[in-house]
C-alpha cells in the first residue's frame, strides 16, 4: 500500500537477533517496501527514515523505526472524474488569490515536483506509479494550467499529454505511461527554460 504522513513501528528484539533484523530491513528497503501488520508499506517517495535502538530490560533491544512520507495533496480527483470538472469555471479572481480558492502557485509546483518524482521512480523500477500520487499529479496538473503567465504557450500540449497519461493509467498500460512520462518531462524542461 502507498503511504502519506508518517509510519511508526516499535519492536523488541533479543540483542543477538538485531543484526539479522537489520539485514532483513536492508533487503526490504532495497525491494522498495517495508513489512507491516496491515500489509507491505511502499517506500516510493518517502522523505525520511529514522531508526533508533535502546537497550531494555533482560538484554533485549527496543527498536523504533519511523518513515516520513509526503503529506496528502491539495485535492485528488476521484477516479474517472473529468479533470476539467475539478477546476470549475466559476472562479474569476486571479488564480492563487484568497478569493479564487486555488493554492499558491509555488506550493502547487512544489507538490507536483514530489508526485512527479514518485511517478518517475516507480516507472523506472518497472512498476505502476502509486495511485494516490498519480491521481494527485493529474489533479494538480489541471489546476496548474489555470495560472496565466506561467507558460501558457505550453499548456495545450501539456494538457493533451496529461489526459493521455490518465488514459494509460486507467488502462494500466505501463509502457504508454513510461513514454508519456518522458514526454511530460520534456515539456516541463522546455517550459522551465523560458519560465523559471
Secondary structure, 3 states (H helix, E strand, C coil): CCCCCEEEEEEEEEHHHHHHHHHHHHHHHHHCEECCCCCCEECCCCCEEEEEEEECHHHEEEEEEEEECCCCCCCCCCCCCCHHHHHCCCCCCCCCCCCCCCCCHHHHHHHHHHHHHHHHHHHHCCCCCCHHHHHHHHHHHHHHCCCCCCCHHHHHHHHHHHHHHHHHHHCCCHHHHHHHHHHHHHHHHHHHHHCC
